[in-house]
Amino acid sequence: MENRGTHADPVLFTVPCGDTEADYRVMFSATRQGKCPPEFDEYTERGSRLGDTTLCLTPVHH
């Protein structure tokens, strides 16, 4: 994922994990659990036609 927003107000776009613009790697979806474990950053996309989607992310280090 590439963050074109800020950490507090992210605007995420899907990019390949090896892309130099990648800021985060999606480790798994926590949509069913609703919460990520504390060692992950969490991003929730609200209001899609399928409901909320929560992704558990780790930073990509280049």
C-alpha positions as CSV (number, residue, x, y, z in Angstrom):
1,M,0.0,0.0,0.0
2,E,1.2,3.5,-0.7
3,N,0.0,6.3,1.6
4,R,-0.6,9.5,-0.2
5,G,-2.1,11.1,2.9
6,T,-0.7,11.3,6.4
7,H,-0.4,8.8,9.2
8,A,-3.3,10.4,11.0
9,D,-5.4,10.7,7.8
10,P,-4.2,8.0,5.4
11,V,-5.1,7.8,1.7
12,L,-4.0,4.4,0.6
13,F,-3.5,3.0,-2.9
14,T,-2.6,-0.6,-3.8
15,V,0.9,-1.0,-5.2
16,P,3.2,-4.0,-5.5
17,C,5.1,-4.8,-2.2
18,G,8.4,-4.4,-4.1
19,D,7.5,-1.0,-5.4
20,T,9.7,1.9,-4.1
21,E,6.5,3.8,-3.3
22,A,5.1,1.1,-1.0
23,D,4.8,2.3,2.6
24,Y,2.9,-0.7,4.0
25,R,2.5,-4.4,3.4
26,V,-1.0,-5.9,4.1
27,M,-0.4,-8.8,6.4
28,F,-4.1,-9.9,6.7
29,S,-7.6,-8.6,7.0
30,A,-9.1,-8.3,10.5
31,T,-12.6,-7.5,9.2
32,R,-14.1,-10.5,10.9
33,Q,-12.2,-9.9,14.2
34,G,-12.6,-6.1,13.9
35,K,-9.2,-5.3,15.4
36,C,-5.6,-5.9,14.6
37,P,-3.0,-7.2,17.1
38,P,-1.1,-4.3,18.7
39,E,2.1,-5.0,16.7
40,F,0.3,-4.0,13.5
41,D,-0.8,-0.6,12.1
42,E,-4.5,-0.7,11.4
43,Y,-6.5,0.8,8.5
44,T,-10.3,0.7,8.2
45,E,-12.1,1.6,5.0
46,R,-15.7,2.4,6.0
47,G,-18.9,2.3,4.1
48,S,-18.2,0.1,1.1
49,R,-21.1,-1.9,-0.2
50,L,-19.8,-4.9,1.6
51,G,-19.4,-3.1,4.9
52,D,-16.2,-1.9,6.7
53,T,-12.9,-3.5,5.8
54,T,-10.0,-3.5,8.3
55,L,-6.5,-4.3,7.2
56,C,-3.5,-5.1,9.4
57,L,-0.3,-3.5,8.0
58,T,3.4,-3.5,8.6
59,P,5.7,-0.7,7.4
60,V,7.9,-1.5,4.4
61,H,11.5,-0.6,4.9
62,H,13.4,0.3,1.7
